[in-house]
């Protein structure tokens, strides 16, 4: 069954009227396979976001996100290096930022950070023989890239499936619906990490 993504709710636009409507109209349509509906989240008013921006830039925000660096093997290393070169500077309207430790296998955008890790191990839910193996686990397809969907206490984690390297994206609940950042990452993942089929 294919469902269209619900419209964003409770989000104060950071762009002016016409530009915002044009950006929403041009955003690709997402198609979901069986999954839970994504939660809405309250957003800060635009004025508060503008006041918070200088603090984030000056180090007064949440600081550099701590992101565990994966240890990919074989061809996955090359795919992750290529992905690092293709990653966008902005994801879901959030600017790219350094992660700690600095690595070409990790990336972050915004505060709180949308975090990407390339070369993570195969998730247990996708590993035959694992106690948690579930071939019918929730998934989402965004612009030709399939992702395993996992609900977290604050947000969601997405991990690519059917790719020669596993790419993991963790999205805080502040960016609900959490699937939105994937639209900005799908092209880079699709070009850098070949499919297995």
C-alpha positions in Angstrom: 0.0 0.0 0.0 1.4 3.4 -0.9 0.5 6.5 1.1 1.5 10.1 0.6 3.3 11.9 3.4 1.1 14.0 5.7 1.5 17.8 5.3 3.8 19.5 7.8 1.9 20.9 10.7 2.8 23.1 13.6 5.8 24.4 11.8 6.5 28.1 11.4 7.8 28.9 8.0 11.3 30.3 7.9 10.7 31.6 4.4 8.4 34.4 3.1 5.0 33.4 1.8 5.5 32.9 -1.9 9.0 31.3 -1.5 7.7 29.0 1.1 4.7 27.9 -1.0 7.0 27.4 -4.0 9.4 25.3 -1.9 6.6 23.1 -0.6 5.1 22.6 -4.0 8.5 21.7 -5.5 9.4 19.2 -2.7 9.2 15.6 -4.0 6.3 13.5 -3.0 7.2 10.8 -0.5 5.8 7.3 -0.7 5.4 5.2 2.4 5.2 1.4 2.7 3.5 0.2 5.9 4.6 2.4 8.7 3.2 4.4 11.7 2.0 7.9 11.1 4.7 10.5 11.9 4.1 12.7 14.9 3.7 16.4 14.7 5.8 18.7 16.8 5.4 22.2 18.1 7.9 24.6 16.6 9.4 27.8 18.0 8.1 31.0 16.6 10.3 32.5 13.9 11.4 35.4 16.1 12.8 33.0 18.7 14.6 31.0 16.0 16.2 34.2 14.8 17.4 35.1 18.3 18.8 31.5 18.8 20.8 31.5 15.5 23.6 33.8 16.7 24.0 31.7 19.9 24.3 28.5 17.9 26.9 30.1 15.6 28.9 31.4 18.5 29.0 28.1 20.4 26.3 29.1 22.8 23.9 26.5 21.4 24.1 22.8 22.0 27.8 22.5 21.1 29.3 20.2 18.6 27.3 17.0 18.3 29.0 13.8 19.5 28.6 11.2 16.8 30.1 7.7 17.1 32.3 7.0 14.1 31.4 3.6 12.3 34.1 1.2 11.1 33.1 0.1 7.6 35.0 -2.6 5.7 35.9 -3.2 2.1 34.0 -1.3 -0.6 31.8 0.3 1.9 34.7 2.6 2.9 35.0 3.9 -0.7 31.2 4.4 -1.0 31.2 6.4 2.3 34.1 8.6 1.1 32.2 9.4 -2.1 29.1 10.1 0.0 31.0 12.5 2.1 31.9 14.5 -1.0 28.3 14.6 -2.2 26.5 15.6 1.0 24.5 18.8 0.8 25.3 21.9 2.9 21.7 22.2 4.0 19.3 19.5 5.1 15.6 20.4 5.8 16.7 24.1 6.0 19.4 23.3 8.6 23.1 24.2 7.9 25.8 21.6 8.0 28.0 21.5 11.1 31.1 19.6 12.3 30.7 16.5 14.4 33.0 15.3 17.2 35.1 13.5 16.4 35.6 15.0 12.9 35.2 12.2 10.4 34.3 11.8 6.7 32.0 8.9 7.9 29.8 11.3 9.9 27.9 14.5 9.3 25.4 16.8 11.1 23.0 19.6 10.3 21.2 22.0 12.7 20.8 22.1 16.4 19.7 19.7 17.7 21.6 17.9 15.0 20.3 15.7 12.2 23.1 13.1 12.3 24.3 10.9 9.4 26.7 7.9 9.8 27.9 5.9 6.8 29.2 2.4 7.1 27.2 1.3 10.2 26.6 -2.4 10.7 23.6 -4.1 9.3 20.6 -3.5 11.7 19.6 -6.6 13.6 16.1 -6.3 12.3 17.5 -6.8 8.8 19.8 -9.7 9.8 18.5 -13.2 9.2 18.9 -15.3 12.3 18.9 -12.3 14.6 16.5 -12.4 17.6 15.0 -9.2 16.2 14.9 -10.1 12.5 11.8 -8.8 10.9 11.7 -8.8 7.0 8.4 -6.9 7.2 9.8 -4.0 9.4 8.5 -0.5 8.8 10.2 1.2 5.9 10.0 4.3 3.7 11.1 5.0 0.2 12.3 8.5 -0.7 13.3 9.4 -4.2 14.5 5.9 -5.0 16.3 5.2 -1.7 14.7 2.6 0.7 15.1 3.2 4.4 14.4 1.1 7.5 12.3 3.2 9.9 12.8 2.9 13.7 10.9 5.0 16.2 13.0 6.6 19.0 12.0 8.3 22.2 12.8 11.6 20.6 12.6 11.3 16.8 13.4 8.5 14.4 16.3 6.6 12.9 16.5 5.6 9.3 18.9 3.1 7.8 19.3 2.4 4.1 18.4 -1.0 2.8 19.5 -2.8 -0.4 22.7 -0.7 -0.6 26.3 -1.7 -0.6 26.9 0.3 2.6 24.5 1.0 5.4 23.8 4.7 5.9 22.1 5.8 9.1 20.3 9.1 9.6 19.0 10.0 13.1 16.4 12.8 13.1 15.4 14.5 16.4 11.6 15.0 17.0 12.1 18.8 16.6 12.1 18.2 12.9 8.8 16.2 12.7 7.8 14.8 10.4 11.2 13.2 10.7 11.2 11.8 7.2 11.7 15.3 5.6 15.5 15.4 5.8 15.7 12.3 3.7 14.5 14.3 0.7 17.7 16.3 0.8 20.0 13.3 1.4 18.5 10.8 -1.1 20.2 12.0 -4.2 23.7 11.9 -2.6 23.1 8.4 -1.2 21.7 7.1 -4.4 24.7 8.4 -6.4 27.4 7.4 -3.9 26.2 4.1 -2.6 25.1 1.5 -5.3 22.1 -0.7 -4.8 22.6 -4.4 -4.2 20.0 -5.5 -6.8 
